[in-house]
């Protein structure tokens, strides 16, 4: 299993759970402007 850095300083990459749009932001971007679905942090493992 891989651990991600918990460094809250700087930008993270987020991916839309519905359409796959990828954005980079310093804080959680909320909902996707393309489809309205939620983003997830790509650094978080999905089990």
Legacy VTK file of the C-alpha trace (Angstrom):
# vtk DataFile Version 3.0
C-alpha trace
ASCII
DATASET POLYDATA
POINTS 47 float
0.000 0.000 0.000
1.252 3.496 -0.783
0.946 6.512 1.464
0.326 9.982 0.103
1.928 13.126 1.418
-0.263 14.957 3.896
1.310 18.286 2.951
-1.570 20.748 2.917
0.617 23.520 1.506
0.489 23.780 -2.260
-1.747 22.402 -4.925
-3.461 19.031 -5.240
-4.948 17.337 -8.274
-8.672 16.544 -8.255
-10.718 14.379 -10.635
-14.444 14.552 -11.348
-16.153 11.313 -10.339
-18.530 11.512 -13.325
-16.849 12.969 -16.417
-13.174 12.532 -15.455
-12.239 16.225 -15.698
-8.963 16.927 -13.888
-8.180 20.192 -12.106
-5.328 21.404 -9.914
-6.240 23.597 -6.954
-4.961 24.680 -3.535
-8.273 23.726 -1.880
-11.186 21.397 -2.618
-12.823 22.671 -5.851
-16.372 21.538 -4.937
-18.373 20.500 -7.989
-17.342 20.149 -11.619
-18.244 23.073 -13.858
-18.690 20.648 -16.776
-21.207 18.192 -15.286
-21.951 19.263 -11.679
-20.578 16.104 -10.027
-18.219 15.977 -7.039
-14.424 15.954 -7.312
-12.096 13.583 -5.470
-8.477 14.129 -4.587
-6.429 11.963 -6.940
-3.871 11.433 -4.154
-6.453 9.456 -2.153
-6.474 5.707 -2.712
-9.693 4.045 -3.822
-10.042 0.583 -2.356
LINES 1 48
47 0 1 2 3 4 5 6 7 8 9 10 11 12 13 14 15 16 17 18 19 20 21 22 23 24 25 26 27 28 29 30 31 32 33 34 35 36 37 38 39 40 41 42 43 44 45 46
